[in-house]
Amino acid sequence: MGMDSGLTTLEDEIAENSGADWEETLDQRAVEVGRFKKLGLRPPEWAGVDAPASRVSKPPPKPDAT
């Protein structure tokens, strides 16, 4: 929430929670998101990526109002 509101940074959050390097963490996340996509799996919500189009049900088109 802090990052979404602009009150903190990824570097701050990672330092506080694990002490890991934020750039290495970000690189690892990119690898993981890419792997989810490659396997056709839905990435975790934190990835901010929609599910593969083939797995998303689309609503039916709206009837014509004319």
PQR file with spaces between the fields and no chain letter, atoms N, CA, C, O and H, PARSE charges and radii, in Angstrom:
ATOM       1  N    MET     1       0.818   -1.186    0.000 -0.4000 1.5000
ATOM       2  CA   MET     1       0.000    0.000    0.000 -0.0000 2.0000
ATOM       3  C    MET     1       0.868    1.257    0.000  0.5500 1.7000
ATOM       4  O    MET     1       0.529    2.258   -0.631 -0.5500 1.4000
ATOM       5  N    GLY     2       1.975    1.192    0.706 -0.4000 1.5000
ATOM       6  CA   GLY     2       2.841    2.357    0.750 -0.0000 2.0000
ATOM       7  C    GLY     2       3.386    2.727   -0.612  0.5500 1.7000
ATOM       8  O    GLY     2       3.485    3.906   -0.954 -0.5500 1.4000
ATOM       9  H    GLY     2       2.250    0.379    1.219  0.4000 1.0000
ATOM      10  N    MET     3       3.739    1.720   -1.385 -0.4000 1.5000
ATOM      11  CA   MET     3       4.248    1.993   -2.734 -0.0000 2.0000
ATOM      12  C    MET     3       3.144    2.536   -3.618  0.5500 1.7000
ATOM      13  O    MET     3       3.374    3.470   -4.386 -0.5500 1.4000
ATOM      14  H    MET     3       3.659    0.763   -1.107  0.4000 1.0000
ATOM      15  N    ASP     4       1.944    1.969   -3.526 -0.4000 1.5000
ATOM      16  CA   ASP     4       0.824    2.430   -4.344 -0.0000 2.0000
ATOM      17  C    ASP     4       0.461    3.880   -4.037  0.5500 1.7000
ATOM      18  O    ASP     4       0.022    4.615   -4.921 -0.5500 1.4000
ATOM      19  H    ASP     4       1.757    1.211   -2.901  0.4000 1.0000
ATOM      20  N    SER     5       0.644    4.287   -2.793 -0.4000 1.5000
ATOM      21  CA   SER     5       0.296    5.658   -2.417 -0.0000 2.0000
ATOM      22  C    SER     5       1.471    6.619   -2.577  0.5500 1.7000
ATOM      23  O    SER     5       1.324    7.820   -2.350 -0.5500 1.4000
ATOM      24  H    SER     5       1.001    3.690   -2.074  0.4000 1.0000
ATOM      25  N    GLY     6       2.645    6.094   -2.969 -0.4000 1.5000
ATOM      26  CA   GLY     6       3.814    6.940   -3.178 -0.0000 2.0000
ATOM      27  C    GLY     6       4.537    7.316   -1.898  0.5500 1.7000
ATOM      28  O    GLY     6       5.374    8.219   -1.908 -0.5500 1.4000
ATOM      29  H    GLY     6       2.764    5.118   -3.154  0.4000 1.0000
ATOM      30  N    LEU     7       4.232    6.643   -0.796 -0.4000 1.5000
ATOM      31  CA   LEU     7       4.858    6.961    0.479 -0.0000 2.0000
ATOM      32  C    LEU     7       6.150    6.202    0.728  0.5500 1.7000
ATOM      33  O    LEU     7       6.921    6.555    1.620 -0.5500 1.4000
ATOM      34  H    LEU     7       3.552    5.910   -0.788  0.4000 1.0000
ATOM      35  N    THR     8       6.388    5.157   -0.061 -0.4000 1.5000
ATOM      36  CA   THR     8       7.586    4.341    0.117 -0.0000 2.0000
ATOM      37  C    THR     8       8.039    3.828   -1.249  0.5500 1.7000
ATOM      38  O    THR     8       7.326    3.961   -2.243 -0.5500 1.4000
ATOM      39  H    THR     8       5.762    4.870   -0.786  0.4000 1.0000
ATOM      40  N    THR     9       9.211    3.253   -1.282 -0.4000 1.5000
ATOM      41  CA   THR     9       9.764    2.708   -2.527 -0.0000 2.0000
ATOM      42  C    THR     9       9.991    1.214   -2.375  0.5500 1.7000
ATOM      43  O    THR     9       9.949    0.673   -1.270 -0.5500 1.4000
ATOM      44  H    THR     9       9.790    3.145   -0.474  0.4000 1.0000
ATOM      45  N    LEU    10      10.230    0.560   -3.497 -0.4000 1.5000
ATOM      46  CA   LEU    10      10.548   -0.870   -3.449 -0.0000 2.0000
ATOM      47  C    LEU    10      11.815   -1.084   -2.629  0.5500 1.7000
ATOM      48  O    LEU    10      11.904   -2.034   -1.851 -0.5500 1.4000
ATOM      49  H    LEU    10      10.263    0.999   -4.395  0.4000 1.0000
ATOM      50  N    GLU    11      12.781   -0.212   -2.802 -0.4000 1.5000
ATOM      51  CA   GLU    11      14.026   -0.322   -2.027 -0.0000 2.0000
ATOM      52  C    GLU    11      13.725   -0.259   -0.528  0.5500 1.7000
ATOM      53  O    GLU    11      14.260   -1.058    0.241 -0.5500 1.4000
ATOM      54  H    GLU    11      12.709    0.559   -3.434  0.4000 1.0000
ATOM      55  N    ASP    12      12.877    0.678   -0.106 -0.4000 1.5000
ATOM      56  CA   ASP    12      12.499    0.800    1.306 -0.0000 2.0000
ATOM      57  C    ASP    12      11.819   -0.465    1.808  0.5500 1.7000
ATOM      58  O    ASP    12      12.165   -0.997    2.863 -0.5500 1.4000
ATOM      59  H    ASP    12      12.442    1.327   -0.731  0.4000 1.0000
ATOM      60  N    GLU    13      10.848   -0.935    1.038 -0.4000 1.5000
ATOM      61  CA   GLU    13      10.066   -2.102    1.455 -0.0000 2.0000
ATOM      62  C    GLU    13      10.935   -3.347    1.595  0.5500 1.7000
ATOM      63  O    GLU    13      10.821   -4.084    2.574 -0.5500 1.4000
ATOM      64  H    GLU    13      10.566   -0.503    0.181  0.4000 1.0000
ATOM      65  N    ILE    14      11.792   -3.576    0.623 -0.4000 1.5000
ATOM      66  CA   ILE    14      12.629   -4.775    0.668 -0.0000 2.0000
ATOM      67  C    ILE    14      13.657   -4.677    1.783  0.5500 1.7000
ATOM      68  O    ILE    14      13.930   -5.666    2.463 -0.5500 1.4000
ATOM      69  H    ILE    14      11.884   -2.977   -0.173  0.4000 1.0000
ATOM      70  N    ALA    15      14.229   -3.497    1.974 -0.4000 1.5000
ATOM      71  CA   ALA    15      15.196   -3.314    3.055 -0.0000 2.0000
ATOM      72  C    ALA    15      14.546   -3.592    4.415  0.5500 1.7000
ATOM      73  O    ALA    15      15.146   -4.227    5.283 -0.5500 1.4000
ATOM      74  H    ALA    15      14.007   -2.694    1.421  0.4000 1.0000
ATOM      75  N    GLU    16      13.338   -3.117    4.582 -0.4000 1.5000
ATOM      76  CA   GLU    16      12.634   -3.302    5.848 -0.0000 2.0000
ATOM      77  C    GLU    16      12.233   -4.757    6.082  0.5500 1.7000
ATOM      78  O    GLU    16      12.296   -5.247    7.209 -0.5500 1.4000
ATOM      79  H    GLU    16      12.851   -2.602    3.877  0.4000 1.0000
ATOM      80  N    ASN    17      11.820   -5.447    5.020 -0.4000 1.5000
ATOM      81  CA   ASN    17      11.276   -6.798    5.177 -0.0000 2.0000
ATOM      82  C    ASN    17      12.290   -7.923    5.077  0.5500 1.7000
ATOM      83  O    ASN    17      12.149   -8.941    5.755 -0.5500 1.4000
ATOM      84  H    ASN    17      11.769   -5.049    4.103  0.4000 1.0000
ATOM      85  N    SER    18      13.316   -7.759    4.237 -0.4000 1.5000
ATOM      86  CA   SER    18      14.230   -8.888    4.070 -0.0000 2.0000
ATOM      87  C    SER    18      15.695   -8.484    3.988  0.5500 1.7000
ATOM      88  O    SER    18      16.582   -9.313    4.190 -0.5500 1.4000
ATOM      89  H    SER    18      13.430   -6.932    3.686  0.4000 1.0000
ATOM      90  N    GLY    19      15.947   -7.231    3.696 -0.4000 1.5000
ATOM      91  CA   GLY    19      17.329   -6.791    3.562 -0.0000 2.0000
ATOM      92  C    GLY    19      17.961   -7.168    2.235  0.5500 1.7000
ATOM      93  O    GLY    19      19.146   -6.910    2.018 -0.5500 1.4000
ATOM      94  H    GLY    19      15.226   -6.558    3.532  0.4000 1.0000
ATOM      95  N    ALA    20      17.188   -7.776    1.344 -0.4000 1.5000
ATOM      96  CA   ALA    20      17.707   -8.183    0.033 -0.0000 2.0000
ATOM      97  C    ALA    20      17.923   -6.962   -0.855  0.5500 1.7000
ATOM      98  O    ALA    20      17.486   -5.860   -0.523 -0.5500 1.4000
ATOM      99  H    ALA    20      16.226   -7.985    1.519  0.4000 1.0000
ATOM     100  N    ASP    21      18.584   -7.159   -1.960 -0.4000 1.5000
ATOM     101  CA   ASP    21      18.817   -6.092   -2.925 -0.0000 2.0000
ATOM     102  C    ASP    21      17.563   -5.899   -3.772  0.5500 1.7000
ATOM     103  O    ASP    21      17.066   -6.859   -4.361 -0.5500 1.4000
ATOM     104  H    ASP    21      18.939   -8.054   -2.230  0.4000 1.0000
ATOM     105  N    TRP    22      17.052   -4.690   -3.841 -0.4000 1.5000
ATOM     106  CA   TRP    22      15.795   -4.441   -4.552 -0.0000 2.0000
ATOM     107  C    TRP    22      15.922   -4.690   -6.045  0.5500 1.7000
ATOM     108  O    TRP    22      14.964   -5.138   -6.674 -0.5500 1.4000
ATOM     109  H    TRP    22      17.456   -3.910   -3.362  0.4000 1.0000
ATOM     110  N    GLU    23      17.091   -4.410   -6.629 -0.4000 1.5000
ATOM     111  CA   GLU    23      17.262   -4.629   -8.069 -0.0000 2.0000
ATOM     112  C    GLU    23      17.277   -6.120   -8.403  0.5500 1.7000
ATOM     113  O    GLU    23      16.703   -6.545   -9.405 -0.5500 1.4000
ATOM     114  H    GLU    23      17.869   -4.046   -6.118  0.4000 1.0000
ATOM     115  N    GLU    24      17.938   -6.911   -7.554 -0.4000 1.5000
ATOM     116  CA   GLU    24      17.941   -8.361   -7.764 -0.0000 2.0000
ATOM     117  C    GLU    24      16.534   -8.929   -7.600  0.5500 1.7000
ATOM     118  O    GLU    24      16.125   -9.824   -8.341 -0.5500 1.4000
ATOM     119  H    GLU    24      18.404   -6.566   -6.740  0.4000 1.0000
ATOM     120  N    THR    25      15.807   -8.407   -6.636 -0.4000 1.5000
ATOM     121  CA   THR    25      14.431   -8.859   -6.418 -0.0000 2.0000
ATOM     122  C    THR    25      13.567   -8.527   -7.623  0.5500 1.7000
ATOM     123  O    THR    25      12.783   -9.364   -8.071 -0.5500 1.4000
ATOM     124  H    THR    25      16.138   -7.680   -6.035  0.4000 1.0000
ATOM     125  N    LEU    26      13.698   -7.332   -8.146 -0.4000 1.5000
ATOM     126  CA   LEU    26      12.920   -6.919   -9.305 -0.0000 2.0000
ATOM     127  C    LEU    26      13.272   -7.767  -10.526  0.5500 1.7000
ATOM     128  O    LEU    26      12.385   -8.178  -11.273 -0.5500 1.4000
ATOM     129  H    LEU    26      14.335   -6.652   -7.782  0.4000 1.0000
ATOM     130  N    ASP    27      14.566   -8.029  -10.732 -0.4000 1.5000
ATOM     131  CA   ASP    27      14.987   -8.889  -11.843 -0.0000 2.0000
ATOM     132  C    ASP    27      14.391  -10.284  -11.702  0.5500 1.7000
ATOM     133  O    ASP    27      13.943  -10.871  -12.686 -0.5500 1.4000
ATOM     134  H    ASP    27      15.288   -7.695  -10.125  0.4000 1.0000
ATOM     135  N    GLN    28      14.385  -10.817  -10.483 -0.4000 1.5000
ATOM     136  CA   GLN    28      13.837  -12.151  -10.250 -0.0000 2.0000
ATOM     137  C    GLN    28      12.341  -12.167  -10.517  0.5500 1.7000
ATOM     138  O    GLN    28      11.824  -13.133  -11.079 -0.5500 1.4000
ATOM     139  H    GLN    28      14.750  -10.340   -9.683  0.4000 1.0000
ATOM     140  N    ARG    29      11.645  -11.118  -10.124 -0.4000 1.5000
ATOM     141  CA   ARG    29      10.209  -11.051  -10.386 -0.0000 2.0000
ATOM     142  C    ARG    29       9.929  -11.058  -11.888  0.5500 1.7000
ATOM     143  O    ARG    29       8.983  -11.699  -12.345 -0.5500 1.4000
ATOM     144  H    ARG    29      12.065  -10.334   -9.668  0.4000 1.0000
ATOM     145  N    ALA    30      10.751  -10.345  -12.648 -0.4000 1.5000
ATOM     146  CA   ALA    30      10.576  -10.322  -14.106 -0.0000 2.0000
ATOM     147  C    ALA    30      10.741  -11.729  -14.679  0.5500 1.7000
ATOM     148  O    ALA    30       9.986  -12.137  -15.562 -0.5500 1.4000
ATOM     149  H    ALA    30      11.520   -9.824  -12.277  0.4000 1.0000
ATOM     150  N    VAL    31      11.719  -12.459  -14.180 -0.4000 1.5000
ATOM     151  CA   VAL    31      11.937  -13.837  -14.624 -0.0000 2.0000
ATOM     152  C    VAL    31      10.703  -14.685  -14.303  0.5500 1.7000
ATOM     153  O    VAL    31      10.231  -15.453  -15.140 -0.5500 1.4000
ATOM     154  H    VAL    31      12.332  -12.127  -13.462  0.4000 1.0000
ATOM     155  N    GLU    32      10.199  -14.536  -13.098 -0.4000 1.5000
ATOM     156  CA   GLU    32       9.056  -15.342  -12.674 -0.0000 2.0000
ATOM     157  C    GLU    32       7.798  -15.015  -13.478  0.5500 1.7000
ATOM     158  O    GLU    32       7.076  -15.922  -13.891 -0.5500 1.4000
ATOM     159  H    GLU    32      10.583  -13.911  -12.418  0.4000 1.0000
ATOM     160  N    VAL    33       7.531  -13.733  -13.700 -0.4000 1.5000
ATOM     161  CA   VAL    33       6.355  -13.345  -14.480 -0.0000 2.0000
ATOM     162  C    VAL    33       6.477  -13.876  -15.902  0.5500 1.7000
ATOM     163  O    VAL    33       5.500  -14.361  -16.474 -0.5500 1.4000
ATOM     164  H    VAL    33       8.118  -12.996  -13.365  0.4000 1.0000
ATOM     165  N    GLY    34       7.675  -13.785  -16.473 -0.4000 1.5000
ATOM     166  CA   GLY    34       7.900  -14.318  -17.816 -0.0000 2.0000
ATOM     167  C    GLY    34       7.643  -15.811  -17.883  0.5500 1.7000
ATOM     168  O    GLY    34       7.093  -16.307  -18.866 -0.5500 1.4000
ATOM     169  H    GLY    34       8.468  -13.391  -16.008  0.4000 1.0000
ATOM     170  N    ARG    35       8.031  -16.518  -16.859 -0.4000 1.5000
ATOM     171  CA   ARG    35       7.824  -17.972  -16.820 -0.0000 2.0000
ATOM     172  C    ARG    35       6.334  -18.308  -16.704  0.5500 1.7000
ATOM     173  O    ARG    35       5.847  -19.222  -17.369 -0.5500 1.4000
ATOM     174  H    ARG    35       8.478  -16.115  -16.060  0.4000 1.0000
ATOM     175  N    PHE    36       5.620  -17.573  -15.866 -0.4000 1.5000
ATOM     176  CA   PHE    36       4.172  -17.780  -15.772 -0.0000 2.0000
ATOM     177  C    PHE    36       3.546  -17.614  -17.153  0.5500 1.7000
ATOM     178  O    PHE    36       2.755  -18.454  -17.582 -0.5500 1.4000
ATOM     179  H    PHE    36       6.015  -16.831  -15.325  0.4000 1.0000
ATOM     180  N    LYS    37       3.898  -16.532  -17.852 -0.4000 1.5000
ATOM     181  CA   LYS    37       3.341  -16.273  -19.184 -0.0000 2.0000
ATOM     182  C    LYS    37       3.693  -17.386  -20.155  0.5500 1.7000
ATOM     183  O    LYS    37       2.838  -17.853  -20.908 -0.5500 1.4000
ATOM     184  H    LYS    37       4.541  -15.850  -17.503  0.4000 1.0000
ATOM     185  N    LYS    38       4.950  -17.812  -20.139 -0.4000 1.5000
ATOM     186  CA   LYS    38       5.408  -18.854  -21.060 -0.0000 2.0000
ATOM     187  C    LYS    38       4.628  -20.145  -20.870  0.5500 1.7000
ATOM     188  O    LYS    38       4.340  -20.854  -21.835 -0.5500 1.4000
ATOM     189  H    LYS    38       5.645  -17.433  -19.528  0.4000 1.0000
ATOM     190  N    LEU    39       4.288  -20.447  -19.627 -0.4000 1.5000
ATOM     191  CA   LEU    39       3.558  -21.678  -19.323 -0.0000 2.0000
ATOM     192  C    LEU    39       2.044  -21.508  -19.423  0.5500 1.7000
ATOM     193  O    LEU    39       1.292  -22.456  -19.195 -0.5500 1.4000
ATOM     194  H    LEU    39       4.522  -19.872  -18.844  0.4000 1.0000
ATOM     195  N    GLY    40       1.597  -20.296  -19.766 -0.4000 1.5000
ATOM     196  CA   GLY    40       0.164  -20.055  -19.898 -0.0000 2.0000
ATOM     197  C    GLY    40      -0.564  -20.027  -18.572  0.5500 1.7000
ATOM     198  O    GLY    40      -1.758  -20.317  -18.505 -0.5500 1.4000
ATOM     199  H    GLY    40       2.208  -19.526  -19.952  0.4000 1.0000
ATOM     200  N    LEU    41       0.152  -19.678  -17.516 -0.4000 1.5000
ATOM     201  CA   LEU    41      -0.440  -19.620  -16.181 -0.0000 2.0000
ATOM     202  C    LEU    41      -0.745  -18.186  -15.792  0.5500 1.7000
ATOM     203  O    LEU    41      -0.115  -17.251  -16.287 -0.5500 1.4000
ATOM     204  H    LEU    41       1.122  -19.443  -17.570  0.4000 1.0000
ATOM     205  N    ARG    42      -1.707  -18.017  -14.911 -0.4000 1.5000
ATOM     206  CA   ARG    42      -2.053  -16.688  -14.424 -0.0000 2.0000
ATOM     207  C    ARG    42      -0.962  -16.234  -13.438  0.5500 1.7000
ATOM     208  O    ARG    42      -0.707  -16.909  -12.441 -0.5500 1.4000
ATOM     209  H    ARG    42      -2.219  -18.777  -14.509  0.4000 1.0000
ATOM     210  N    PRO    43      -0.330  -15.103  -13.717 -0.5600 1.5000
ATOM     211  CA   PRO    43       0.675  -14.587  -12.771  0.2800 2.0000
ATOM     212  C    PRO    43       0.013  -14.153  -11.463  0.5500 1.7000
ATOM     213  O    PRO    43      -1.192  -13.902  -11.436 -0.5500 1.4000
ATOM     214  N    PRO    44       0.779  -14.064  -10.391 -0.5600 1.5000
ATOM     215  CA   PRO    44       0.218  -13.594   -9.122  0.2800 2.0000
ATOM     216  C    PRO    44      -0.323  -12.167   -9.264  0.5500 1.7000
ATOM     217  O    PRO    44       0.086  -11.431  -10.162 -0.5500 1.4000
ATOM     218  N    GLU    45      -1.227  -11.787   -8.390 -0.4000 1.5000
ATOM     219  CA   GLU    45      -1.814  -10.449   -8.465 -0.0000 2.0000
ATOM     220  C    GLU    45      -0.764   -9.351   -8.387  0.5500 1.7000
ATOM     221  O    GLU    45      -0.917   -8.312   -9.029 -0.5500 1.4000
ATOM     222  H    GLU    45      -1.560  -12.385   -7.660  0.4000 1.0000
ATOM     223  N    TRP    46       0.309   -9.558   -7.607 -0.4000 1.5000
ATOM     224  CA   TRP    46       1.329   -8.520   -7.473 -0.0000 2.0000
ATOM     225  C    TRP    46       1.992   -8.201   -8.804  0.5500 1.7000
ATOM     226  O    TRP    46       2.586   -7.134   -8.959 -0.5500 1.4000
ATOM     227  H    TRP    46       0.434  -10.402   -7.085  0.4000 1.0000
ATOM     228  N    ALA    47       1.900   -9.108   -9.759 -0.4000 1.5000
ATOM     229  CA   ALA    47       2.550   -8.890  -11.046 -0.0000 2.0000
ATOM     230  C    ALA    47       1.829   -7.833  -11.876  0.5500 1.7000
ATOM     231  O    ALA    47       2.415   -7.253  -12.790 -0.5500 1.4000
ATOM     232  H    ALA    47       1.417   -9.975   -9.633  0.4000 1.0000
ATOM     233  N    GLY    48       0.571   -7.583  -11.564 -0.4000 1.5000
ATOM     234  CA   GLY    48      -0.176   -6.579  -12.300 -0.0000 2.0000
ATOM     235  C    GLY    48      -0.401   -6.934  -13.754  0.5500 1.7000
ATOM     236  O    GLY    48      -0.505   -6.059  -14.613 -0.5500 1.4000
ATOM     237  H    GLY    48       0.094   -8.053  -10.822  0.4000 1.0000
ATOM     238  N    VAL    49      -0.476   -8.233  -14.021 -0.4000 1.5000
ATOM     239  CA   VAL    49      -0.631   -8.723  -15.387 -0.0000 2.0000
ATOM     240  C    VAL    49      -1.947   -9.476  -15.478  0.5500 1.7000
ATOM     241  O    VAL    49      -2.285  -10.256  -14.588 -0.5500 1.4000
ATOM     242  H    VAL    49      -0.392   -8.944  -13.323  0.4000 1.0000
ATOM     243  N    ASP    50      -2.683   -9.245  -16.545 -0.4000 1.5000
ATOM     244  CA   ASP    50      -3.928   -9.979  -16.748 -0.0000 2.0000
ATOM     245  C    ASP    50      -3.632  -11.426  -17.097  0.5500 1.7000
ATOM     246  O    ASP    50      -2.526  -11.765  -17.519 -0.5500 1.4000
ATOM     247  H    ASP    50      -2.409   -8.611  -17.268  0.4000 1.0000
ATOM     248  N    ALA    51      -4.616  -12.257  -16.917 -0.4000 1.5000
ATOM     249  CA   ALA    51      -4.502  -13.666  -17.296 -0.0000 2.0000
ATOM     250  C    ALA    51      -4.371  -13.776  -18.803  0.5500 1.7000
ATOM     251  O    ALA    51      -4.805  -12.880  -19.528 -0.5500 1.4000
ATOM     252  H    ALA    51      -5.513  -11.982  -16.574  0.4000 1.0000
ATOM     253  N    PRO    52      -3.772  -14.875  -19.292 -0.5600 1.5000
ATOM     254  CA   PRO    52      -3.684  -15.070  -20.738  0.2800 2.0000
ATOM     255  C    PRO    52      -5.064  -14.982  -21.380  0.5500 1.7000
ATOM     256  O    PRO    52      -6.046  -15.469  -20.820 -0.5500 1.4000
ATOM     257  N    ALA    53      -5.136  -14.368  -22.543 -0.4000 1.5000
ATOM     258  CA   ALA    53      -6.413  -14.156  -23.216 -0.0000 2.0000
ATOM     259  C    ALA    53      -7.169  -15.455  -23.442  0.5500 1.7000
ATOM     260  O    ALA    53      -8.399  -15.472  -23.394 -0.5500 1.4000
ATOM     261  H    ALA    53      -4.338  -13.973  -22.998  0.4000 1.0000
ATOM     262  N    SER    54      -6.455  -16.534  -23.685 -0.4000 1.5000
ATOM     263  CA   SER    54      -7.112  -17.815  -23.958 -0.0000 2.0000
ATOM     264  C    SER    54      -7.832  -18.359  -22.732  0.5500 1.7000
ATOM     265  O    SER    54      -8.691  -19.232  -22.853 -0.5500 1.4000
ATOM     266  H    SER    54      -5.456  -16.521  -23.724  0.4000 1.0000
ATOM     267  N    ARG    55      -7.489  -17.855  -21.561 -0.4000 1.5000
ATOM     268  CA   ARG    55      -8.100  -18.356  -20.332 -0.0000 2.0000
ATOM     269  C    ARG    55      -9.122  -17.397  -19.740  0.5500 1.7000
ATOM     270  O    ARG    55      -9.737  -17.703  -18.718 -0.5500 1.4000
ATOM     271  H    ARG    55      -6.791  -17.146  -21.463  0.4000 1.0000
ATOM     272  N    VAL    56      -9.308  -16.265  -20.355 -0.4000 1.5000
ATOM     273  CA   VAL    56     -10.237  -15.282  -19.826 -0.0000 2.0000
ATOM     274  C    VAL    56     -11.547  -15.387  -20.579  0.5500 1.7000
ATOM     275  O    VAL    56     -11.576  -15.327  -21.808 -0.5500 1.4000
ATOM     276  H    VAL    56      -8.809  -16.016  -21.185  0.4000 1.0000
ATOM     277  N    SER    57     -12.634  -15.544  -19.834 -0.4000 1.5000
ATOM     278  CA   SER    57     -13.927  -15.585  -20.508 -0.0000 2.0000
ATOM     279  C    SER    57     -14.362  -14.155  -20.786  0.5500 1.7000
ATOM     280  O    SER    57     -14.259  -13.282  -19.924 -0.5500 1.4000
ATOM     281  H    SER    57     -12.611  -15.593  -18.836  0.4000 1.0000
ATOM     282  N    LYS    58     -14.842  -13.928  -21.983 -0.4000 1.5000
ATOM     283  CA   LYS    58     -15.275  -12.598  -22.382 -0.0000 2.0000
ATOM     284  C    LYS    58     -16.784  -12.520  -22.253  0.5500 1.7000
ATOM     285  O    LYS    58     -17.490  -13.480  -22.563 -0.5500 1.4000
ATOM     286  H    LYS    58     -14.925  -14.637  -22.684  0.4000 1.0000
ATOM     287  N    PRO    59     -17.283  -11.368  -21.792 -0.5600 1.5000
ATOM     288  CA   PRO    59     -18.742  -11.239  -21.698  0.2800 2.0000
ATOM     289  C    PRO    59     -19.353  -11.206  -23.093  0.5500 1.7000
ATOM     290  O    PRO    59     -18.704  -10.784  -24.049 -0.5500 1.4000
ATOM     291  N    PRO    60     -20.592  -11.647  -23.208 -0.5600 1.5000
ATOM     292  CA   PRO    60     -21.238  -11.614  -24.522  0.2800 2.0000
ATOM     293  C    PRO    60     -21.420  -10.170  -24.975  0.5500 1.7000
ATOM     294  O    PRO    60     -21.526   -9.275  -24.136 -0.5500 1.4000
ATOM     295  N    PRO    61     -21.459   -9.926  -26.274 -0.5600 1.5000
ATOM     296  CA   PRO    61     -21.655   -8.558  -26.741  0.2800 2.0000
ATOM     297  C    PRO    61     -23.022   -8.036  -26.327  0.5500 1.7000
ATOM     298  O    PRO    61     -23.988   -8.792  -26.222 -0.5500 1.4000
ATOM     299  N    LYS    62     -23.087   -6.729  -26.092 -0.4000 1.5000
ATOM     300  CA   LYS    62     -24.349   -6.095  -25.705 -0.0000 2.0000
ATOM     301  C    LYS    62     -25.266   -6.013  -26.915  0.5500 1.7000
ATOM     302  O    LYS    62     -24.806   -5.780  -28.033 -0.5500 1.4000
ATOM     303  H    LYS    62     -22.303   -6.114  -26.177  0.4000 1.0000
ATOM     304  N    PRO    63     -26.552   -6.202  -26.696 -0.5600 1.5000
ATOM     305  CA   PRO    63     -27.493   -6.091  -27.833  0.2800 2.0000
ATOM     306  C    PRO    63     -27.498   -4.662  -28.367  0.5500 1.7000
ATOM     307  O    PRO    63     -27.285   -3.710  -27.617 -0.5500 1.4000
ATOM     308  N    ASP    64     -27.739   -4.524  -29.644 -0.4000 1.5000
ATOM     309  CA   ASP    64     -27.788   -3.231  -30.286 -0.0000 2.0000
ATOM     310  C    ASP    64     -28.995   -2.465  -29.767  0.5500 1.7000
ATOM     311  O    ASP    64     -30.110   -2.987  -29.762 -0.5500 1.4000
ATOM     312  H    ASP    64     -27.912   -5.298  -30.254  0.4000 1.0000
ATOM     313  N    ALA    65     -28.773   -1.216  -29.327 -0.4000 1.5000
ATOM     314  CA   ALA    65     -29.842   -0.425  -28.716 -0.0000 2.0000
ATOM     315  C    ALA    65     -30.767    0.228  -29.737  0.5500 1.7000
ATOM     316  O    ALA    65     -31.749    0.857  -29.342 -0.5500 1.4000
ATOM     317  H    ALA    65     -27.867   -0.793  -29.332  0.4000 1.0000
ATOM     318  N    THR    66     -30.494    0.105  -31.015 -0.4000 1.5000
ATOM     319  CA   THR    66     -31.340    0.757  -32.025 -0.0000 2.0000
ATOM     320  C    THR    66     -32.542   -0.044  -32.383  0.5500 1.7000
ATOM     321  O    THR    66     -33.341    0.381  -33.218 -0.5500 1.4000
ATOM     322  H    THR    66     -29.697   -0.406  -31.335  0.4000 1.0000
